[in-house]
Structure formats: C-alpha cells, structure tokens
Amino acid sequence: MSLAPRLDLRQTQSLVMTPQLQQAIRLLALSNIEVETYLAEEIAKNPLLETGGDDDGAPDREADTPESRDEPASADELLMTGEGSGEAGLDVDLGAESFHHDSAADGIGGLDGGLGMAATGSGGVGEDGPDLDAFAESDISLADHLLAQAGTAVDGADMFIAAHLIDQIDETGYLTVPLLDIANRLGVALARVEAVLATIQTFDPTGVGARTLAECLTLQAKEADRYDPCMAALIDNLDLVARGDLARLKRICGVDDEDMADMIRELRDYDPKPGCRFGGERVAAVVPDVFVARRKDGWAVEINNATLPRVLVNRAYYAELSTGKQDKASKSWLTDCLASANWLVKALDQRQRTIIKVASEIVKQQEAFFLKGVAHLKPMTLKQVADAIEMHESTVSRVTSNKYLSCARGLFELKYFFTSAIQSADGGEAVSANAVKNALKALIAAEDPKKILSDDTLVAMLREQGFDIARRTVAKYREAMGIGSSVQRRRQKALEGVSG
C-alpha cells in the first residue's frame, strides 16, 4: 500500500438546497395572507413581476391557456428536483364546479361567493357591500384613556407621577409595580405617589389602578355605594367565596341567607379586569385559505383567491430591456430576473395545486364530519393523507400549517382534522379524540347541579357511548377544555344557585 499523496475522483449524490427549492418549501408553509406579503416584496425586487388584473388574454403577458399548459410534476418532484425554469404554466382547469382561479370574477360564482364570504380577505367585497367596520378607527388604548383623564385632574409634577403610574398599569387595569419602588425611582415622597394613585383610582373604568383583586372590587363597591361593613367582610374573604363556604361567610359577615344572596349577586356584577374593555389594536379576523362546499355530485374545494393576487411575468418589458445595449453583468442580471419570475409563478401555482390536493383528501377522509358534525370526526394522521395523495409526510405538514378551511360548519384550522385515535369500547372502529372531548363536554353541560358527575362516573357514561377511555384521560381532556373538577363544579353551581 502506497503512502504517497494522490488524487482520487469520486462520484456521489446529494440534495442541494438551492434558493428555488428553499423558496418553494417556504411558500408551502405560508398562509394566503403571508404569501400576499411575500409577493409584494418579490415584486418590489423583480421588475419583470407584476400582479395580474382582468386582462388575462393580454399578448404581452405569459401565455396561460389550457392548450399551452404542460402537465405538472407532483409537488414532491418539484421540490426535490429544484427544476422549474421553463416557461410553461402549471395551472389546470378542473372544471368550474370544482376548481378555477383564473379570473377576478371567480369570487362571484365560486365557493367564496356561494358561501357568502366573498368579502373575506383583502380586496374582496361581499353582496352587502364593503365592510364599514374595516374603516372604523381603532379602539383607544387604556393608557391613552387614563392619560386623557389625568390631563384634567392633575397638573405639574403630579402629572409626571401620574403618567409614570399609568405606564405601570397592565392591560387588565392593575398596577404591577410597588408604590415604594416608584417613589424611589422618581425621588418623591411615598405619600405623594399614594395621593396621585388615589386620584387615578377615581378614573373610568371603575377599579382601574388597583393592586389586588380585593382592592379592585372595593373601588367598584364604593362607586356603587354598596361598601358597608358586611360587603367589606365579604371582599376580605374572597378565598371563602371561591370555596363556596357560605355558612362561614354568613357568620363572618353577620347576615342571613337573603342578604348573602344579594351580596354575592352584587359581587358577581363587578368587573375583575376593568382594563380589558380597552385595547389599542383591532383584533385581526382569521381569513380562510380554502373553501369547501357541498355540491350535487360531491364536494367542491377552492382556494380563497381574494387574499392571493395573481402574479404575471411582463414579457414585453423583458423584450424591451433585452433589445437595448447591455454589458455582461446587466444581461446576466436580466436573465436571472426572468428565471426567478418564471420559477415563482410556477411555485405559486404548484402551491395552490398541492393545497387543493391535500384539502380534498382531508374532506374525503373526514366526510362524516362535514355531513354530521364533530362527533363523527375520525382519527387521522399526516401519513395517511401523504400515502393517499402520494406525497411526503413533511409536505403535508407544511401545507396544513397556519391554514384554515371554511365550510358550512364553520372555520377550522387544517391541523384540527388530524387527531389521535381512541379505541372503541365495543371493539369497533377507533374514534377521534376530538369526538371524545365533544361527548365529554356535552355530558358535563347536561349534569344535574344537585348531582355533579365525578370522573369515574364520566368514564362509565362514555363507555356506554362506545368510548373506551381511562379516568386519567378524562381528567386530562377536562382540564384541557378548562372544565373544573367535580368539587369545583359543585361549588360553582352552589354559588350560582345562591346568587340566582
């Protein structure tokens, strides 16, 4: 064996993450709203890209007719090969009843129009006209609301202290920093800070600026002129109220059953989080990415095009730039822009095709849910869908991330339809965990206030319905849905009975 240096030639295969491949993977995981933002950035960088309007047949645009389209590769093939620099479109017409997204008028006869959701997303206008709420001014924040009142109640150095205190009040209306720390930080006397806080606690909403729940309720009781020694004793013993210890509360407050019922009713009317009615930002509504509707011959699945602009390659502009004098760097840059634009158009079209394919398979496997409700939701995994549509499991995972499906039963995240299996008690077909949760919630909602169901009783009742489930699983599902234990529910029912 020779120890001398030498050169060897080896041939190996490896997957290279090209920029185009990374772009295609990223597009799959984005929602329609996120894709819209991404496209705006790409159009700003690439002069050959532009959004399409109603001029689908314009001669200076990339040809997009059924005759000029090539049969596309599968989504996995597109991602794995990194190809897609050709100019043939990947769009396909699966029939106006099932899938079409080649015209701005699709919202009129498409699923979004059929479901009455044509105004969903950006740029859409429904049958009832534009959403006037979208033009409404955002709600004023709690801090701005308090500062406006402080401007008329305090002045000078006290206004500076008030502004600092208001800045330390959280979104629920509570002061989160000790007054001594604020006094030391500002270099003023503690009594002066307390006096300014007392002024803030007179502001609207009543109870704002409190440091504890008891103080918040006390401020509201004083405002309602209901803060007598009995109410003060009740507020000082909120732990007994939470436990439902009515007998001890009556002894401490020195009242009878009727007075205790009135006091608890009054206490329940107070707002424990007075600041939550304000907000500086409008809560954004969830926009569906896919529409599903029932048709005579089955189910129709369609992309929500109201939130997804159509992107075109401006070939006329490319031809104009190509005819001029160019150096080598400019010619290379223009070629790269064209290749990038062609790839983006194809990747977007393949993304829509893949989403439709995955959503259609979900509807096929969960048809019982769409027809009869959540009780008929079947256990389903990503692998089941991936095997059915001959794609990789990771592709299905990306497609179902951050995307929502709208149907006659409501708006659901695509991940909602993938649930674990619970074995049937009678040895039949396994059922979805969501179906078990729904049945559990229905049993607790219908329980007799005088006979609260324990977890063991719930297990027995669920087994009678065909759900083979352990007691610890019932407790886990109950806690996940925010439902208290039998002891907590018994106390809550007792308080509701007293205050009612």
C-alpha positions in Angstrom: 0.0 0.0 0.0 1.5 3.3 -1.2 1.7 6.2 1.3 2.4 8.8 -1.3 -0.1 11.6 -1.9 -2.5 11.1 -4.8 -5.7 12.5 -6.4 -8.9 10.4 -6.4 -12.1 11.1 -8.4 -15.4 10.0 -6.7 -19.0 10.4 -7.8 -21.6 11.0 -5.1 -25.2 12.2 -4.9 -26.5 14.8 -2.5 -29.5 17.1 -2.2 -28.6 20.7 -2.6 -30.9 23.3 -1.1 -31.0 25.7 -4.0 -32.6 29.2 -3.5 -35.5 28.0 -5.7 -36.0 24.9 -3.5 -35.9 26.9 -0.3 -38.5 29.3 -1.8 -40.8 26.5 -2.8 -40.6 25.0 0.7 -41.2 28.4 2.3 -44.3 29.1 0.1 -45.9 25.8 1.1 -45.8 26.7 4.8 -47.1 30.2 4.4 -50.8 31.2 4.7 -52.5 33.2 1.9 -52.1 36.4 3.9 -48.4 35.7 4.4 -48.0 34.8 0.7 -49.5 38.2 -0.2 -46.9 40.0 1.8 -44.1 37.8 0.4 -45.3 38.6 -3.2 -45.2 42.3 -2.5 -41.6 42.0 -1.5 -40.7 39.9 -4.6 -42.5 42.3 -7.0 -40.6 45.2 -5.5 -37.3 43.4 -6.2 -38.0 41.9 -9.6 -39.1 44.4 -12.4 -40.4 41.5 -14.5 -43.1 40.6 -12.0 -46.4 42.3 -11.7 -49.9 41.5 -10.3 -52.5 40.5 -12.9 -55.9 42.1 -13.3 -58.7 41.3 -15.7 -56.5 41.3 -18.8 -55.9 37.5 -18.8 -55.6 37.5 -22.6 -53.1 40.3 -23.0 -50.5 39.4 -25.6 -47.6 40.9 -23.5 -48.2 38.5 -20.6 -47.1 34.9 -20.1 -49.4 32.6 -22.0 -51.9 30.9 -19.6 -54.4 28.9 -21.7 -55.3 25.3 -21.2 -53.7 24.5 -24.6 -50.3 26.0 -23.6 -50.0 24.3 -20.2 -47.7 21.3 -19.6 -48.6 18.5 -17.3 -47.0 19.5 -14.0 -44.9 17.3 -11.8 -46.0 16.4 -8.4 -45.3 18.7 -5.5 -42.6 16.4 -4.2 -40.9 16.2 -7.6 -41.0 19.9 -8.0 -39.3 20.4 -4.6 -36.8 17.6 -4.9 -35.5 18.3 -8.4 -35.4 22.1 -8.0 -36.5 22.5 -11.6 -39.0 24.9 -12.9 -37.1 27.4 -15.0 -39.2 26.6 -18.0 -41.9 28.9 -19.2 -44.9 26.6 -19.4 -47.6 27.3 -16.9 -48.7 24.7 -14.3 -52.3 25.9 -14.0 -55.0 23.4 -14.8 -58.7 23.7 -15.2 -60.5 21.1 -13.2 -63.9 22.4 -14.1 -65.9 25.5 -13.0 -67.7 23.4 -10.4 -64.6 22.1 -8.7 -61.7 24.4 -9.1 -61.0 27.6 -11.0 -58.8 30.5 -10.2 -58.1 32.3 -13.5 -60.3 35.3 -13.2 -61.1 38.1 -10.9 -64.8 37.2 -11.4 -64.3 33.8 -9.7 -65.5 35.3 -6.4 -69.0 35.8 -7.9 -69.6 32.2 -8.9 -67.0 30.4 -6.9 -67.2 28.8 -3.5 -66.4 32.1 -1.6 -69.4 33.7 -3.3 -71.6 30.7 -2.8 -70.8 30.6 0.9 -71.4 34.3 1.3 -67.8 35.0 2.1 -66.7 37.0 -1.0 -65.6 39.9 1.2 -63.2 37.7 3.2 -59.6 38.9 3.0 -58.1 41.9 1.2 -59.7 43.3 -1.8 -63.0 41.3 -1.6 -66.4 42.9 -1.5 -69.4 40.9 -0.4 -73.0 41.1 -1.6 -73.9 43.5 1.2 -71.1 45.9 0.2 -67.8 46.8 1.8 -67.2 46.1 5.5 -67.6 49.5 7.1 -66.1 48.3 10.3 -62.7 47.9 8.5 -62.7 51.7 8.2 -63.5 52.4 11.8 -60.8 53.9 14.0 -59.0 51.5 16.3 -60.2 51.4 19.8 -58.4 53.8 22.2 -55.9 52.1 24.5 -56.4 52.0 28.3 -53.2 54.1 28.8 -54.5 56.9 26.4 -57.9 56.8 28.1 -56.3 57.3 31.5 -53.8 59.9 30.3 -56.7 62.0 28.9 -58.4 62.0 32.2 -55.2 62.7 34.1 -54.8 65.8 32.0 -57.8 67.4 33.5 -57.4 66.0 37.1 -53.7 66.7 37.9 -51.0 69.1 36.7 -47.4 70.0 37.3 -45.2 67.4 38.9 -48.2 65.3 39.8 -48.9 64.8 36.1 -45.4 63.4 35.7 -46.1 61.0 38.5 -49.5 60.1 37.1 -48.0 59.4 33.7 -45.4 57.0 35.3 -48.1 55.2 37.3 -50.3 54.8 34.2 -47.4 53.4 32.3 -47.1 50.7 35.0 -50.8 49.6 34.7 -51.2 46.5 32.7 -53.9 45.7 30.1 -56.3 44.3 32.8 -56.2 47.6 34.7 -53.9 46.6 37.6 -50.8 48.4 38.9 -48.0 45.9 38.7 -45.2 47.8 40.5 -45.0 48.5 44.3 -45.5 52.2 45.1 -42.3 52.3 47.1 -40.3 51.3 44.1 -42.0 54.1 42.0 -41.4 56.7 44.8 -37.7 55.7 45.0 -37.3 55.8 41.2 -38.9 59.2 40.9 -37.3 60.6 44.0 -40.6 61.8 45.6 -42.3 61.0 48.9 -44.3 57.8 49.1 -47.3 59.8 50.4 -47.4 61.9 47.2 -47.4 58.8 45.0 -50.2 57.3 47.0 -52.2 60.6 46.6 -51.8 60.5 42.8 -52.7 56.9 42.7 -55.9 57.6 44.7 -56.8 60.2 42.0 -56.2 57.7 39.3 -58.4 55.2 41.0 -61.3 57.6 40.6 -60.9 57.5 36.8 -63.0 55.5 34.4 -63.2 52.4 34.3 -64.0 52.0 37.9 -61.5 49.7 39.6 -58.5 50.7 37.5 -55.2 51.2 39.3 -56.0 48.6 41.9 -53.1 46.4 43.2 -55.2 43.4 44.1 -58.5 41.8 43.2 -59.9 42.8 46.6 -58.9 46.5 46.1 -60.5 46.4 42.6 -63.8 45.1 43.9 -63.7 47.5 46.8 -63.3 50.5 44.4 -66.3 49.3 42.4 -68.4 48.7 45.6 -67.6 52.2 46.8 -68.6 53.6 43.4 -71.9 51.8 43.6 -72.4 53.0 47.2 -72.6 49.4 48.4 -69.4 49.3 50.5 -70.7 48.7 54.0 -69.1 46.6 56.8 -70.8 43.4 55.5 -69.6 43.9 51.9 -66.1 44.7 53.2 -66.0 41.5 55.2 -67.1 39.6 52.1 -64.4 41.1 49.9 -61.8 40.4 52.6 -62.7 36.7 52.4 -62.7 36.1 48.7 -61.0 32.7 49.3 -64.1 31.5 51.1 -66.2 32.8 48.3 -64.1 30.8 45.8 -64.5 27.6 48.0 -68.3 28.2 48.3 -68.2 28.2 52.1 -71.5 30.0 52.5 -72.1 29.0 56.2 -68.8 30.5 57.3 -69.3 33.6 55.2 -72.7 34.3 56.8 -71.1 34.1 60.3 -68.3 36.4 59.3 -70.5 39.0 57.6 -73.3 38.7 60.1 -76.1 38.3 57.5 -78.8 35.8 56.7 -79.4 33.8 53.6 -81.3 36.5 51.7 -78.6 39.2 52.4 -75.8 36.8 51.5 -77.5 36.1 48.2 -77.8 39.8 47.4 -74.2 40.4 48.3 -72.9 37.6 46.1 -75.1 38.7 43.3 -73.7 42.2 43.6 -70.1 40.9 43.7 -70.7 38.9 40.5 -71.7 42.0 38.7 -68.4 43.7 39.3 -65.6 43.5 36.7 -62.5 41.8 38.0 -60.5 43.0 35.0 -61.7 46.6 34.2 -59.0 47.3 31.7 -59.9 44.5 29.3 -62.7 46.6 27.7 -60.0 48.8 26.2 -57.5 47.9 23.5 -55.0 49.7 21.3 -55.2 47.3 18.4 -58.0 45.8 16.5 -58.1 42.0 16.7 -57.5 40.6 13.2 -60.0 38.1 12.0 -58.9 34.7 10.8 -59.1 34.6 7.0 -59.8 31.2 5.4 -57.3 29.8 2.9 -59.6 27.1 1.5 -63.4 27.0 0.9 -65.4 23.7 1.0 -69.0 23.4 -0.2 -71.4 20.6 -0.9 -72.4 20.0 -4.5 -74.9 17.6 -6.1 -72.1 15.4 -7.3 -69.9 15.6 -4.2 -67.7 18.2 -2.6 -66.1 21.3 -4.2 -62.8 22.7 -2.8 -61.4 26.0 -3.8 -58.6 28.4 -2.9 -59.5 31.8 -1.4 -58.3 34.0 -4.3 -59.5 37.2 -2.6 -56.3 37.1 -0.5 -53.9 35.8 -3.2 -53.1 38.1 -6.1 -52.3 36.6 -9.5 -48.6 37.1 -10.5 -47.6 37.5 -14.1 -44.3 37.8 -16.0 -44.1 41.0 -18.0 -42.5 39.6 -21.2 -43.0 42.8 -23.1 -40.8 44.7 -20.6 -38.3 41.9 -20.8 -38.1 42.1 -24.6 -37.7 45.9 -24.4 -34.8 45.6 -22.0 -33.2 42.8 -24.0 -33.1 44.8 -27.2 -31.1 47.6 -25.7 -27.3 47.8 -25.2 -26.2 45.7 -22.3 -22.9 44.7 -20.7 -22.3 41.2 -19.5 -23.4 41.9 -15.9 -26.7 43.5 -17.0 -27.5 40.7 -19.3 -26.8 38.1 -16.6 -29.0 40.1 -14.1 -31.9 40.3 -16.5 -31.7 36.5 -17.2 -31.7 35.8 -13.5 -34.8 38.1 -13.1 -36.6 36.1 -15.8 -35.7 32.8 -14.4 -36.7 33.9 -10.9 -40.0 35.2 -12.1 -40.8 32.1 -14.0 -40.0 29.9 -11.0 -42.1 32.0 -8.7 -45.1 31.8 -10.9 -44.8 28.0 -11.2 -44.1 27.6 -7.5 -47.2 29.6 -6.6 -49.3 27.5 -9.0 -47.9 24.3 -7.6 -48.6 25.5 -4.1 -52.2 26.1 -4.9 -52.4 22.7 -6.5 -50.9 21.0 -3.5 -53.2 22.7 -1.1 -56.2 21.7 -3.1 -55.0 18.1 -3.3 -54.4 17.9 0.5 -57.6 19.7 1.4 -59.6 17.4 -1.0 -58.1 14.3 0.7 -59.0 15.7 4.1 -62.6 16.2 3.0 -62.7 12.7 1.5 -61.4 11.1 4.7 -63.5 13.3 7.1 -66.7 13.4 5.0 -68.7 12.2 8.0 -67.6 15.3 10.0 -68.7 17.6 7.2 -72.1 15.8 7.0 -72.9 15.0 10.6 -70.6 17.0 12.9 -67.7 16.7 15.3 -69.0 13.5 16.9 -68.2 11.7 13.6 -64.6 13.1 13.3 -62.3 10.1 12.5 -58.7 9.7 13.8 -56.3 10.7 11.0 -52.6 11.2 10.7 -50.4 13.1 8.3 -49.0 9.8 7.0 -52.5 8.6 6.0 -53.0 11.7 3.9 -49.5 11.6 2.5 -49.8 8.0 1.4 -53.2 8.6 -0.2 -52.0 11.5 -2.4 -48.5 10.1 -2.9 -46.6 12.9 -1.3 -44.1 13.1 1.5 -45.4 13.5 5.1 -43.3 16.7 5.6 -45.0 18.2 2.5 -48.5 17.6 4.0 -47.3 19.0 7.3 -46.2 22.2 5.7 -49.4 22.5 3.7 -51.6 22.2 6.8 -49.6 24.7 8.9 -51.2 28.1 9.5 -54.0 27.5 7.1 -57.8 27.5 7.7 -60.7 25.8 6.0 -64.1 27.3 5.8 -67.2 25.1 5.4 -70.9 25.1 6.3 -70.0 24.0 9.9 -67.6 26.9 10.5 -63.9 27.8 10.2 -61.3 25.2 11.2 -57.6 25.0 11.1 -56.4 22.2 8.8 -54.4 20.7 11.7 -57.8 20.3 13.5 -58.7 17.3 11.4 -55.6 15.4 12.5 -56.4 13.7 15.8 -55.3 10.7 17.8 -57.3 7.6 18.0 -59.4 6.3 20.9 -60.2 2.7 20.9 -63.9 1.8 20.7 -65.4 0.1 23.8 -67.3 -2.5 21.7 -64.2 -3.4 19.6 -65.4 -1.4 16.6 -63.7 1.3 14.7 -61.5 3.8 16.7 -62.8 7.3 17.2 -61.2 10.7 17.2 -60.0 12.4 20.5 -62.0 15.5 19.5 -65.2 13.4 19.3 -64.5 12.1 22.8 -63.9 15.7 24.1 -67.2 16.8 22.5 -69.1 13.9 24.2 -67.4 14.7 27.5 -68.3 18.4 27.2 -71.9 17.5 26.4 -72.2 15.2 29.5 -70.9 17.8 31.9 -73.1 20.6 30.4 -76.2 18.4 31.0 -75.3 17.3 34.5 -77.7 17.9 37.4 -76.5 20.8 39.6 -77.5 18.6 42.6 -75.7 15.5 41.3 -72.3 16.6 39.9 -70.7 13.8 37.8 -67.3 12.5 39.1 -64.6 11.5 36.7 -65.3 7.8 37.4 -69.0 8.3 36.5 -68.0 10.2 33.3 -65.8 7.2 32.3 -68.7 4.8 32.8 -71.1 7.0 30.8 -68.5 7.4 28.0 -68.1 3.7 27.8 -71.8 3.3 27.4 -71.5 5.6 24.4 -68.7 3.4 22.9 -65.6 5.3 24.1 -63.0 3.1 25.8 -61.2 5.8 27.9 -59.3 5.8 31.2 -60.1 8.1 34.1 -56.8 10.0 33.8 -57.6 10.7 30.2 -61.0 12.1 31.2 -59.2 14.4 33.7 -56.7 15.4 31.0 -59.3 16.3 28.4 -61.5 18.1 31.1 -58.6 20.3 32.1 -57.6 21.0 28.5 -61.1 22.3 27.9 -61.0 24.5 31.0 -63.6 22.5 32.9 -63.1 22.2 36.7 -63.2 19.0 38.8 -66.4 17.7 40.3 -65.7 19.6 43.6 -65.0 22.9 41.8 -68.2 22.5 39.6 -70.2 21.7 42.8 -69.1 24.9 44.4 -69.7 26.9 41.3 -73.2 25.6 41.0 -73.9 26.3 44.6 -72.8 30.0 44.2 -74.9 30.3 41.0 -77.9 28.9 42.9 -77.4 31.4 45.7 -76.9 34.5 43.5 -79.7 33.4 41.1 
